[in-house]
Amino acid sequence: MAHPISDAGKAPNPTSHPFSKFRSKIDHLATDISRLGVAVSTTLNPNHRHDEAWEKEVDAKMEAIRDGHRFRSFAGERDGNMVKWHVDGHDYFWAMSELIDQATDTIMILDWWLSPELQLRRPAALFPEWRLDRLLQRKAEQGVRIYVMVYKEVTASMALSSKHTKHALEDLHENIACMRHPDHSGGELVYYFSHHEKLCVVDNKLAAMGGLDACYGRWDTRNHPLADVHPTEFFKSLFPGQDYNNSRIMDFQARSDGLHQRCPTVEKYTSNALAIQDAPRMPWHDTSMTLVGPSVVDLVQHFCERWNFVKKFKYQHDHRMEWLSLPTPWGDVRAHEEEVRVENDAQLRAEHPHLAEWKEKGRQLAHPYHWPPSAQARASEPVPSGTVRIQVCRSAADWSHGIIKEDSIQQAYIELIREANHCIYIENQFLSVLPQHSLECITEFHQYHRLPRERAGWESGMALVQRILSAAESGRKFKVIVLIPAVPAFPGDIHQQSGLKAIMEAQHSPWGHSIFEMIRKAGYDPNEYISFWNLRSYDRINSPRSNIKKMEQKSGITFHEAQVALAKVYVGSEDIEGDVDEVVNIEQPHDRLTGADQIGKKDTVEKAVPLPATVDEAQDLIKRFEDAREHSDEFVSDNICQHAMQDKTSLLDEKWDGSDEEELACFVTELCYIHSKIMIVDDRRVICGSANLNDRSLLGDHDSEIAIVMEDQDMVESVMDGRKYMASRLATTWRRTLMREHLGLLPSQPAFDAKTQPTWGMHPVPHPIEYDFGSTEDLAVQDLLSDEVERLWFETGKNNRKAFERIFRPIPNDNIRTWEEYNNYLQPSSGISTGHVANSKLSATEVKQELSKIRGHLVDMPINFLSDEKWITEGEWLAVNRITLALYI
């Protein structure tokens, strides 16, 4: 019998047995033996889960369910959902904190990377209790059962420290269970692919999902600040410890003894390797959503299937990892003409092979969607309902889910592209879309990289080409806008980074067979139909050298010591203190010619900073440093990035407490990393989730992914190509808000303002979306096909890039067509720290004048970068080949 939500605290606890510790040791021994058996059977028979008669019968039943659904998804279309979008981590993580805080029965979390110390509300000095681990601990102590599944990384290539995640969470309370998967030895051997979902489900009725992992480096405001130095007010810090990161300069580090002392690692929250007074952080743009409605139960099903699959061969004898029953089928509310299809779907779900298998031994999970005439008891009432039809899609296969391959996310993207009538708006971290059916392209690209043809999965690229050509041939206006990162988030010089070049090659070349070239060969101008864009931000680090040096001399404390002490304060005294002689090594600033293999070496780090032994010692260090300031700097802004948005003040009026030369040295820029995974079609349909537009995410048997297709029935009057048009409220407000942020047509966003926050965007569903229809800024982006919107978008992007290039000379650049030109372009920047002013002819005042021209963060993408190089990775077959490409694309 299902445990009602009101009785959450009375749920049986499998770890509360008086001999649980002894039993746990027996469990682990039995589990190790079981995993050894799995390793042997997998090696001898990779198809061992699908070859026996009963397994084939199970597969057939599950395939029959998929056959009845659009996109051949495991889940059908469900009406009555309420969805709310959240742009950037500032709003989303606050909404997630509220969502988790509502839990009374169950919390389920899927993540590629989860940092227990992640601060969900900021600044941390105001909200110390809203750190993720502390929030989960509070809920566990209230009787809520918490199930977490994270990707178990290949430690030689990634620094996610899932082992730290597991133990940090499970040590908090016995009601928290954390699985890691896949194994890379002693179990099923999976080296290349990962669990990539980002999902949180609360009480089987509320969910948060999208592109944001609950980990370091993801929280950001729409201002996208690059600096976090507050010399006399350390409590204002937004990115303490590991959270201040720039993966283009130095990625998160795995534990190493290369320096014969402790190196900064992700399990050491205090170990920020970047010198924040010198190096800009990399801002993070993303979008996610919260939802309530019947489709949440499909997300629960996906979670339970994965949980039980992993338990069966890895944690079968671990009593902490209890079995979970699938949600019981429920009646849906549909139109009369769909009754037969609904009845058939309900019957198939009732016959789901795992429903009966796990019903008796698994924990029953009640949900509130047993509508009449269903006889099942509902978990609680009332349940908010909305106007959004949702279908959950996924990428899942044998290694990740124990099932025959499902690629319903890819099928959804293809179908939505083909069915687009007017416009497509895309934001994605990757876009490896070489058209699969271009035989010449596939043959040449695959022969060069020695790839098997069947591994190509870029059907979405061909779908875009076909849809554009269809519009061109019929003479119809059709627009595709694509935003992707300027450069993948790999550290070091582009020329020396094989992985970075491999991704760029898949996104841009072979140049003669790109989407642009295929449209040109058909006799049409691709610029009339499709355009590519990046994001870039600027800021000023409040670190006048002379004043900082005086403070260091007077206090006897270096800025780096105060920086490390602040992270220690936010960690808290309850965390493990580590060794007495523990130190943090701060990376020296370096220029863009620094190779990835030179970063983190003995000669590139500054003097090691000792970690304070206690919080009291850390607080004393900070206070002594702050008190050493000879005069107030209240008139100096700690950031100037807010002026790219609609701010009440002017950048030209910004004051400085130091010399002009010092100010000039503190202006910085960095690409704004686009991590979104969203496509909006015709302002009516949306697909959003964890999947990138590349092989890894879409093929189904590579990375595991989750996404949802949304069609809102709540229509609002809009304009398309100058004509009256009915758009869906969810899709058009989402698209318009994203574009307005990129164009600087939204107010600047403080981290927290008690007078105005939390805003409506910081609350999860069922709090509704509030949007200023009819405002000047809204009308500026309303009609995506109008000449006015196109002119605003293109002029803003090009003008912004012109200003950035004059000041900072960023890479990539359209004038660089060969590697020789690349090296020549970088030579004048030799010795200039990454992201700093590269034009020595400009004064601080001139830099401000140029920066004041920038609106938002939009810049046009330099699609001609290295265009004369047929293969960007030429001569690097050992680093880029059929094996390594599976990691990159």
Secondary structure, DSSP 8 states (H G I E B T S, - for coil): ----GGGGGGS--TT-STTHHHHHHHHHHHHHHHHHHHHHHHHH-TTTTSSSHHHHHHHHHHHHHHHTSGGG-SS-EEEEEEEEEEEHHHHHHHHHHHHHHT-SSEEEEEES---TT-BSSSSTTT-GGGBHHHHHHHHHHTT-EEEEEEE---TTT----HHHHHHHHHTT-TTEEEEEE--SSSSS---S--B---EEEETTTEEEEES--SSTT----TT-------TT-GGG-SS-GGGS-BTTTB-------TTSS----TT-TT---B-TTTS----EE-EEEEEESTHHHHHHHHHHHHHHHHHHHHSTT-TTS--B-----------GGGHHHHHHHHHHHHT-HHHHHHHTTSB----S---TT--S--SSS-----SEEEEEEEEE-HHHHSSS-EEHHHHHHHHHHHT-SSEEEEEES-B----TT-HHHHHHHHHHHT--GGG---HHHHHHHHHHHHHHHHT---EEEEE--SS-S--S-GGG-HHHHHHHHHHH-SGGGSHHHHHHHTTS-GGGTEEEEEEEEEEE----HHHHHHHHHHHT--HHHHHHHHHHHHH-TTS----TT-EE--B----TT--GGGTTSGGGB-S-EE--SSHHHHHHHHHHHHHT-SS--TTS-S--GGGGSB-SS-GGG---SS-HHHHHTTEEEEE-EE--EEEEETTTEEEEES--BSHHHHSSSSSBEEEEEEEE--EEEEEETTEEEEEEHHHHHHHHHHHHHHHT-SB---S--TTT-S-GGGS-TTS-----TTSHHHHTTS-TTSHHHHHHHHHHHHHHHHHHHHHH--SS-TT--SHHHHHHHHGGGTTS-TTB---TT--HHHHHHHHTT--SSEEE--TTTTTT-S-TTTT-TTTSSTTTHHHH-
